Amino acid sequence: MSEIAGLPKVELHLHLEGGAPPAFIRGLAAEKKADIAGIFDARGGYAYRDFWHFLKVYEAATSVLRTPEDYRRLTLAVLEESAASGVVYSETFLSPDFCGGRDPGAWREYLLAIREAAGEAERKMGITLRGIVTCIRHFGPEKARETAICAAETAGDWLTGFGMAGDEKMGKPGDFRWAFDCAREAGLRITVHSGEWGAPETIRDTLHSLNPERLGHGVRAIEDLALVDELAERGTVLEVCPGSNVALGIYPEFRAHPIAELDRRGVKVTISTDDPPFFHTTMAREYEELHRAFDWDEGQFLRLARQALDAAFCDADTKTRIAKKLER
């Protein structure tokens, strides 16, 4: 691993199921005698045609994760990959939609299993994990309410945030206001996927309807420089996933990605992988590709890692402990 790739890292945008190594999902499918062979390519990786097909493949892969024990094993597998890439702190998106079908009792069992695995990974691998519950946009506002109630009832020192993922072309941000108000009242911090596929106006609508601290992606703000200025003035943090955006065809290559320009214009950007095995990336690869594309040095990556830690939803004591790891 190169000097740049080996730097300690903070990741804020990682879907737990989306981090599942293909071999792990294939093995679990074999154990459960589930036929999901159609979601893999000839080399054993995940196969999809476009973003909307990706969502279907993602849900097919998730379908073999059926018990809290499955999620305990998944969490360990994902954190092992992250730790190998130099990640010292990570926040992961979790969904009661996949963990117990939004049943509050079942959700608690899944969450306990995930937390136990996170504690084991911290002891053995030195990586710290916190959770962010996400409602699924294309499942609709009513199911988002149920998800928010699950999140509110389990909010605390480990489960620290609430967000929304899924197809951002479905519905409007304001449709989900009740869910976000519920989560916010429970003390959960807010992030929303927006501006990945949606035009700049969808970002503006998200900001004004849901008032998030962070945006998942948000990169298409670059198409509206007044919006870029608004993001900078608000201090809204973008959870940028360059490799994901390139893999899905939003940008043709890393050099064409707007992360550097957004940073230059004063927007608080951070670096994440989104669903790394689906997009053939790791945090180490993200660093290497950004170094090649923009000639960023160690100082720049350390600055962005500190920026990510500042924006993390964990408590102050955890931030102090992780900050020491960034200084290494």
C-alpha positions as CSV (number, residue, x, y, z in Angstrom):
1,M,0.0,0.0,0.0
2,S,1.4,3.4,-0.9
3,E,2.1,6.2,1.6
4,I,-1.1,8.0,0.5
5,A,-3.3,4.9,0.6
6,G,-1.9,4.0,4.0
7,L,-3.0,7.2,5.7
8,P,-5.6,6.8,8.6
9,K,-9.1,7.6,7.3
10,V,-12.5,8.6,8.5
11,E,-15.6,7.4,6.5
12,L,-19.0,8.9,6.9
13,H,-21.0,7.3,4.0
14,L,-21.0,3.5,4.0
15,H,-24.1,1.3,3.6
16,L,-23.6,-1.8,5.8
17,E,-25.3,-4.3,3.3
18,G,-23.5,-2.4,0.4
19,G,-20.2,-3.2,2.0
20,A,-20.8,-7.0,2.0
21,P,-18.0,-8.8,0.1
22,P,-19.5,-10.8,-2.8
23,A,-17.9,-14.0,-1.5
24,F,-19.6,-13.4,1.9
25,I,-23.1,-13.1,0.2
26,R,-22.5,-16.1,-2.0
27,G,-21.5,-18.2,1.0
28,L,-24.5,-17.1,3.0
29,A,-26.8,-17.8,0.0
30,A,-25.3,-21.3,-0.2
31,E,-26.0,-21.9,3.5
32,K,-29.6,-20.9,3.0
33,K,-30.0,-22.6,-0.3
34,A,-31.0,-19.3,-2.0
35,D,-30.5,-18.9,-5.7
36,I,-29.1,-15.4,-6.3
37,A,-26.5,-16.4,-8.9
38,G,-27.9,-13.9,-11.4
39,I,-26.6,-10.9,-9.5
40,F,-22.9,-11.9,-10.0
41,D,-20.7,-11.5,-13.0
42,A,-18.3,-14.2,-14.4
43,R,-15.5,-13.0,-12.0
44,G,-17.8,-13.3,-9.0
45,G,-18.4,-9.6,-8.5
46,Y,-21.8,-7.9,-8.4
47,A,-23.3,-7.3,-11.8
48,Y,-25.8,-4.5,-12.7
49,R,-26.6,-2.3,-15.7
50,D,-27.4,1.0,-14.2
51,F,-28.3,2.7,-10.9
52,W,-31.9,1.4,-10.9
53,H,-30.8,-2.1,-11.7
54,F,-28.1,-1.7,-9.0
55,L,-30.9,-1.1,-6.5
56,K,-32.5,-4.4,-7.5
57,V,-29.2,-6.3,-7.2
58,Y,-28.6,-4.6,-3.8
59,E,-31.9,-5.8,-2.5
60,A,-31.4,-9.3,-3.9
61,A,-28.0,-9.5,-2.1
62,T,-29.6,-8.2,1.1
63,S,-32.4,-10.9,0.8
64,V,-30.0,-13.6,2.2
65,L,-29.4,-11.5,5.4
66,R,-32.3,-12.9,7.4
67,T,-31.2,-13.1,11.1
68,P,-29.4,-11.0,13.7
69,E,-26.5,-13.5,13.5
70,D,-26.2,-12.9,9.7
71,Y,-25.8,-9.2,10.5
72,R,-23.3,-9.8,13.2
73,R,-21.2,-11.7,10.6
74,L,-21.8,-9.1,8.0
75,T,-20.6,-6.3,10.3
76,L,-17.4,-8.1,11.1
77,A,-16.7,-8.8,7.4
78,V,-17.4,-5.2,6.4
79,L,-15.2,-3.7,9.2
80,E,-12.4,-6.1,8.4
81,E,-12.3,-4.7,4.8
82,S,-12.5,-1.1,6.1
83,A,-9.8,-1.6,8.7
84,A,-7.5,-3.1,6.0
85,S,-7.9,0.1,4.1
86,G,-6.8,2.3,7.0
87,V,-10.2,3.4,8.2
88,V,-10.1,4.2,12.0
89,Y,-13.6,5.6,12.3
90,S,-16.7,4.8,10.2
91,E,-20.4,5.6,10.2
92,T,-22.6,3.1,8.6
93,F,-26.2,3.3,7.3
94,L,-28.6,0.7,8.7
95,S,-32.2,0.1,7.9
96,P,-35.0,-1.5,9.9
97,D,-36.6,-2.2,6.6
98,F,-33.9,-4.9,6.1
99,C,-33.4,-5.7,9.8
100,G,-36.7,-7.1,11.0
101,G,-39.1,-5.5,8.6
102,R,-39.5,-2.3,10.7
103,D,-40.8,-4.4,13.7
104,P,-39.4,-2.5,16.8
105,G,-38.7,-5.7,18.8
106,A,-36.9,-7.4,15.9
107,W,-35.0,-4.3,15.1
108,R,-33.6,-4.2,18.6
109,E,-32.3,-7.7,18.2
110,Y,-30.6,-6.9,14.9
111,L,-29.1,-3.7,16.4
112,L,-27.7,-5.6,19.4
113,A,-26.0,-8.1,17.1
114,I,-24.5,-5.3,15.0
115,R,-23.3,-3.4,18.1
116,E,-21.7,-6.6,19.5
117,A,-19.8,-7.1,16.3
118,A,-18.7,-3.5,16.2
119,G,-17.4,-3.8,19.7
120,E,-15.5,-7.0,18.8
121,A,-14.0,-5.2,15.7
122,E,-12.9,-2.3,17.8
123,R,-11.1,-4.5,20.2
124,K,-9.4,-6.7,17.5
125,M,-9.0,-4.3,14.6
126,G,-8.9,-0.8,16.2
127,I,-11.8,0.5,14.1
128,T,-14.7,2.4,15.7
129,L,-18.2,2.2,14.2
130,R,-21.4,4.2,14.8
131,G,-24.8,3.7,13.2
132,I,-27.2,5.9,11.2
133,V,-30.7,4.6,10.5
134,T,-31.9,5.3,7.0
135,C,-35.4,5.2,5.7
136,I,-35.7,4.0,2.1
137,R,-37.1,6.8,-0.2
138,H,-38.7,4.6,-2.8
139,F,-40.6,2.6,0.0
140,G,-42.6,5.8,0.7
141,P,-43.4,8.2,3.5
142,E,-45.5,5.8,5.6
143,K,-42.8,3.2,5.9
144,A,-40.4,6.0,6.6
145,R,-42.5,6.9,9.7
146,E,-42.2,3.3,11.0
147,T,-38.4,3.4,10.4
148,A,-38.1,6.7,12.2
149,I,-40.0,5.3,15.2
150,C,-37.5,2.4,15.3
151,A,-34.7,4.8,15.2
152,A,-36.1,7.2,17.8
153,E,-36.6,4.3,20.3
154,T,-33.0,3.1,20.0
155,A,-31.2,6.5,19.7
156,G,-28.2,6.9,22.0
157,D,-24.4,6.9,22.2
158,W,-24.0,4.3,19.4
159,L,-27.0,5.0,17.1
160,T,-26.5,8.7,16.5
161,G,-28.0,9.7,13.2
162,F,-31.0,9.4,10.8
163,G,-31.1,9.7,7.1
164,M,-32.7,8.7,3.8
165,A,-31.4,6.6,1.0
166,G,-32.8,5.0,-2.2
167,D,-34.2,6.4,-5.4
168,E,-34.1,10.2,-5.0
169,K,-36.4,10.7,-8.0
170,M,-39.3,9.2,-6.0
171,G,-41.4,11.7,-4.0
172,K,-40.3,15.0,-2.6
173,P,-38.2,15.6,0.5
174,G,-41.1,17.4,2.2
175,D,-43.1,14.1,2.0
176,F,-40.8,12.7,4.7
177,R,-40.8,15.6,7.1
178,W,-42.7,13.8,9.8
179,A,-40.0,11.0,9.9
180,F,-37.2,13.5,10.1
181,D,-38.9,15.6,12.8
182,C,-39.4,12.4,14.8
183,A,-35.8,11.5,14.6
184,R,-34.5,15.0,15.3
185,E,-36.7,15.2,18.4
186,A,-35.1,12.0,19.6
187,G,-31.7,13.6,19.4
188,L,-30.6,12.0,16.2
189,R,-28.4,14.0,13.8
190,I,-29.6,14.4,10.2
191,T,-28.1,13.4,6.8
192,V,-30.0,12.9,3.5
193,H,-29.0,11.4,0.2
194,S,-29.4,14.1,-2.4
195,G,-27.8,15.5,-5.5
196,E,-26.4,12.2,-6.8
197,W,-29.0,11.7,-9.5
198,G,-31.3,14.6,-8.7
199,A,-30.6,18.0,-10.2
200,P,-29.4,21.0,-8.1
201,E,-33.0,22.0,-7.4
202,T,-33.5,18.7,-5.5
203,I,-30.6,19.6,-3.2
204,R,-32.1,23.0,-2.5
205,D,-35.5,21.4,-1.8
206,T,-33.8,18.9,0.6
207,L,-32.0,21.7,2.4
208,H,-35.1,23.8,2.9
209,S,-37.5,21.0,3.7
210,L,-35.4,18.8,6.0
211,N,-32.5,21.0,7.1
212,P,-29.8,18.3,7.2
213,E,-26.3,18.8,8.6
214,R,-24.9,16.6,5.9
215,L,-25.8,15.5,2.4
216,G,-25.0,12.1,1.0
217,H,-23.3,12.9,-2.3
218,G,-24.5,16.4,-3.1
219,V,-22.1,16.6,-6.0
220,R,-24.5,17.9,-8.6
221,A,-24.6,21.2,-6.7
222,I,-21.6,22.1,-8.9
223,E,-24.1,22.7,-11.7
224,D,-25.5,25.7,-9.8
225,L,-22.8,28.0,-8.3
226,A,-25.3,29.9,-6.3
227,L,-26.2,26.6,-4.6
228,V,-22.5,25.9,-4.1
229,D,-22.2,29.2,-2.3
230,E,-25.3,28.4,-0.2
231,L,-23.8,25.1,0.9
232,A,-20.5,26.8,1.8
233,E,-22.4,29.5,3.8
234,R,-24.5,26.9,5.6
235,G,-21.5,24.8,6.4
236,T,-23.4,21.7,5.0
237,V,-21.0,18.8,4.8
238,L,-21.0,16.6,1.7
239,E,-20.4,12.9,2.0
240,V,-18.7,12.5,-1.4
241,C,-18.2,9.1,-2.9
242,P,-16.1,9.7,-6.1
243,G,-15.6,6.0,-7.0
244,S,-19.3,5.4,-6.7
245,N,-20.1,8.3,-8.9
246,V,-17.6,7.2,-11.6
247,A,-18.7,3.5,-11.5
248,L,-22.3,4.6,-12.0
249,G,-21.5,6.9,-14.9
250,I,-22.3,10.2,-13.3
251,Y,-18.8,11.3,-14.2
252,P,-16.5,9.6,-16.7
253,E,-13.4,9.6,-14.6
254,F,-11.9,10.9,-11.3
255,R,-10.4,13.9,-13.0
256,A,-13.8,15.0,-14.1
257,H,-15.3,14.7,-10.6
258,P,-16.2,18.0,-8.9
259,I,-14.9,17.2,-5.5
260,A,-11.8,19.3,-5.9
261,E,-13.8,22.3,-7.3
262,L,-16.3,22.0,-4.5
263,D,-13.5,22.0,-2.0
264,R,-11.8,25.0,-3.6
265,R,-15.1,26.9,-3.4
266,G,-15.4,26.4,0.3
267,V,-17.8,23.5,0.6
268,K,-17.0,21.0,3.3
269,V,-16.3,17.8,1.4
270,T,-15.4,14.4,2.8
271,I,-14.4,11.1,1.2
272,S,-16.3,7.8,1.3
273,T,-16.9,4.6,-0.6
274,D,-20.8,4.2,-0.5
275,D,-21.1,0.5,-1.4
276,P,-17.4,-0.4,-2.0
277,P,-17.5,-4.0,-3.5
278,F,-20.4,-3.0,-5.8
279,F,-18.2,-0.2,-7.2
280,H,-14.9,-2.0,-7.1
281,T,-13.3,0.4,-4.7
282,T,-11.9,0.8,-1.2
283,M,-11.0,3.8,0.9
284,A,-7.4,3.2,0.0
285,R,-8.3,3.2,-3.7
286,E,-10.3,6.4,-3.3
287,Y,-7.2,8.1,-1.8
288,E,-4.9,6.8,-4.6
289,E,-7.3,7.8,-7.4
290,L,-7.8,11.3,-5.9
291,H,-4.0,11.7,-5.5
292,R,-3.5,10.8,-9.1
293,A,-6.4,13.0,-10.3
294,F,-5.7,16.2,-8.4
295,D,-2.1,15.7,-7.0
296,W,-3.5,15.9,-3.5
297,D,-0.7,15.4,-0.8
298,E,-0.8,13.9,2.7
299,G,-1.6,17.3,4.1
300,Q,-4.8,17.6,2.0
301,F,-6.0,14.2,2.9
302,L,-5.3,14.8,6.6
303,R,-7.3,18.1,6.4
304,L,-10.3,16.3,4.8
305,A,-10.1,13.5,7.4
306,R,-10.2,16.0,10.2
307,Q,-13.1,17.7,8.4
308,A,-14.9,14.4,8.3
309,L,-14.2,13.8,12.0
310,D,-15.6,17.2,12.9
311,A,-18.7,16.3,11.0
312,A,-19.1,12.9,12.5
313,F,-22.2,12.2,14.6
314,C,-20.3,10.7,17.5
315,D,-19.7,12.2,20.9
316,A,-16.8,14.5,21.8
317,D,-14.8,11.9,23.7
318,T,-14.8,9.6,20.7
319,K,-13.7,12.4,18.5
320,T,-10.8,13.2,20.8
321,R,-9.7,9.6,20.7
322,I,-10.0,9.3,16.9
323,A,-8.2,12.6,16.4
324,K,-5.1,11.1,18.0
325,K,-5.2,8.2,15.5
326,L,-5.3,10.7,12.6
327,E,-2.1,12.3,13.9
328,R,-0.4,8.8,14.1
